[in-house]
Amino acid sequence: MGNFLSKFLFFLNKPRVIAVTGENKSEIVKALTQLLARKFKVKKVLNAKLPIVQKNEVLLLKEIKDVKMFSFLARNSKSFTLVVNEPALSDYVFSLIKKLPPESNLIFSFDGENRKEVENSGSFNIITFGLQEKADFKATDVIFNGRTNFKINYKGNIVPVWLNKICDKGEIQASLAAACVGAVLNLNLVEISQSFQK
């Protein structure tokens, strides 16, 4: 899980941490990297070794195989966000959710059957995304015309998004998941929309 120096610098610099699990992880990480690179230094963590971190970095954790490392990062980061993209939340993901400290963020693809169970798992901030009406961040008016155009709707605020290719549902979901993280990090919807145009 990293040597003494790595842990010491993590405690000292208190980076933000975003962990991603579930389907289309690569697409979500790609969308997050593109979104966050405009305002943050992003460092991807692809194994169980804790990297050397610098001040104001955002750690992007794609694989969550080391539960001890997950707990360490969740407890000691400046802010911790878990992004879950699963049709139905697995027992393993629920075990991770239960390790989230108060005031951390849980972002997950909307599933009405899971929401109540998730809400009873802790006192963290919950944001959902998807194509369903009740999702917090939802995609509407999806159009395919040589590229992909849709609108992100969040709390009555709507912005258009243009992706310069024909995308599948997974890539739209990835954009929505990234938009949720952007909101957690205080990016506005216009900034979020503009970041996806590339």
C-alpha positions in Angstrom: 0.0 0.0 0.0 3.0 2.3 -0.3 6.0 3.1 1.8 6.4 5.6 4.6 7.3 8.5 2.3 4.2 8.0 0.2 2.0 7.9 3.2 3.7 10.9 4.8 3.3 13.0 1.6 -0.4 11.9 1.3 -1.1 13.1 4.8 0.8 16.3 4.2 -0.7 17.2 0.8 -4.2 15.8 1.3 -5.1 15.2 -2.4 -8.6 14.7 -3.6 -9.3 11.1 -4.6 -11.8 9.7 -7.1 -12.3 6.0 -7.3 -14.2 4.3 -10.2 -15.7 0.9 -10.3 -18.3 -1.0 -12.3 -18.9 -1.1 -16.1 -17.2 1.2 -18.6 -14.5 2.1 -16.1 -12.1 3.1 -19.0 -14.6 5.4 -20.6 -15.4 7.1 -17.2 -11.7 7.5 -16.4 -11.2 9.0 -19.9 -14.1 11.4 -19.5 -12.9 12.4 -16.0 -9.3 12.9 -17.2 -10.5 15.2 -19.9 -12.8 17.1 -17.6 -10.5 17.6 -14.6 -7.3 18.3 -16.6 -8.6 21.9 -17.2 -8.3 22.8 -13.6 -6.4 20.1 -11.7 -3.3 18.0 -11.9 -4.6 14.5 -12.4 -2.6 11.4 -11.5 -4.0 7.9 -12.4 -3.5 5.1 -9.9 -3.7 1.7 -11.7 -2.4 -0.6 -9.0 -2.3 -1.1 -5.3 0.9 1.0 -4.7 0.3 4.4 -3.2 2.0 7.0 -5.4 4.0 10.1 -4.4 1.5 12.9 -4.4 1.9 16.6 -4.8 -0.2 19.5 -3.5 -3.5 20.1 -5.3 -3.4 16.8 -7.2 -6.4 14.7 -7.9 -5.8 10.9 -7.7 -7.9 8.9 -10.1 -8.2 5.3 -8.9 -9.4 2.9 -11.6 -9.0 -0.5 -10.0 -10.3 -1.1 -6.4 -8.8 -4.4 -5.5 -7.0 -3.4 -2.3 -9.7 -2.7 0.4 -7.0 -1.5 2.9 -5.8 1.1 0.4 -9.4 2.1 -0.4 -10.1 2.7 3.3 -6.8 4.6 3.8 -7.5 6.9 0.8 -11.1 7.4 1.9 -10.2 8.4 5.5 -7.2 10.6 4.7 -7.9 12.5 1.5 -9.1 16.1 1.2 -12.3 14.8 -0.4 -13.2 11.3 -1.5 -15.6 10.4 -4.3 -16.6 6.8 -5.3 -18.1 6.5 -8.8 -20.1 3.3 -9.3 -21.5 2.3 -12.7 -23.4 -1.0 -12.2 -27.0 -2.0 -13.2 -27.4 -3.5 -9.7 -24.9 -2.9 -6.9 -22.9 -6.0 -6.0 -22.1 -7.1 -2.4 -18.5 -6.1 -3.0 -19.5 -2.6 -4.0 -21.8 -2.3 -1.0 -18.9 -3.4 1.2 -16.9 -0.4 -0.2 -19.9 2.0 0.2 -20.1 1.0 3.9 -16.4 2.1 4.3 -17.1 5.6 3.0 -16.6 8.2 5.7 -19.2 11.0 6.4 -19.1 13.9 3.9 -17.5 11.7 1.2 -19.4 11.5 -2.2 -21.1 8.5 -3.8 -22.0 8.8 -7.4 -23.8 5.9 -9.0 -25.9 5.0 -12.0 -29.5 5.3 -11.1 -31.4 2.2 -9.9 -34.6 2.7 -8.0 -34.3 -0.6 -6.3 -30.8 0.2 -4.8 -31.3 3.8 -3.8 -33.0 3.3 -0.4 -30.5 0.6 0.6 -27.6 2.9 -0.4 -29.1 5.8 1.5 -29.3 3.7 4.7 -25.6 2.7 4.4 -24.0 6.0 5.6 -24.2 9.8 5.9 -22.3 10.6 2.6 -23.5 12.8 -0.2 -25.3 10.8 -3.0 -25.6 11.9 -6.6 -27.2 9.6 -9.3 -26.8 9.7 -13.1 -28.6 8.1 -16.0 -31.2 8.4 -18.7 -34.1 7.8 -16.2 -36.3 10.7 -15.2 -35.5 10.5 -11.5 -31.7 10.5 -11.9 -30.0 13.7 -10.5 -27.9 14.1 -13.6 -29.9 12.9 -16.6 -29.3 12.9 -20.3 -32.3 14.0 -22.4 -32.9 14.8 -26.1 -30.2 12.4 -27.3 -29.6 12.9 -31.1 -27.2 10.9 -33.3 -26.3 12.9 -36.5 -22.7 12.2 -37.4 -21.9 12.9 -33.8 -23.8 12.7 -30.5 -25.8 15.6 -29.1 -27.7 15.5 -25.8 -28.7 17.7 -22.9 -27.6 17.4 -19.3 -30.3 18.3 -16.9 -29.4 18.9 -13.2 -31.7 20.5 -10.7 -33.6 22.2 -13.6 -30.4 23.6 -15.1 -29.9 22.4 -18.7 -26.8 22.5 -20.9 -26.2 21.0 -24.3 -23.3 18.5 -24.9 -21.7 17.7 -28.2 -19.5 14.6 -28.6 -17.6 14.5 -31.8 -18.6 10.9 -32.7 -21.5 8.5 -32.6 -21.5 7.2 -29.0 -23.2 4.3 -27.3 -25.1 4.4 -24.1 -22.0 3.6 -22.1 -20.2 6.6 -23.3 -23.1 8.9 -22.5 -23.2 7.4 -19.0 -19.5 8.0 -18.7 -20.0 11.7 -19.6 -22.8 11.9 -17.0 -20.7 10.3 -14.3 -17.9 12.7 -15.0 -20.4 15.6 -14.9 -21.4 14.5 -11.4 -17.8 14.6 -10.3 -17.4 18.0 -11.8 -20.3 19.3 -9.8 -18.7 17.8 -6.6 -15.6 19.7 -7.4 -17.5 22.9 -7.9 -17.3 23.1 -11.7 -20.3 24.7 -13.4 -22.4 23.0 -16.0 -21.0 25.2 -18.8 -17.4 24.3 -18.0 -18.4 20.7 -17.8 -20.2 20.8 -21.2 -17.2 22.6 -22.9 -14.7 20.0 -21.6 -16.5 17.2 -23.5 -16.5 19.0 -26.9 -13.0 17.5 -27.6 
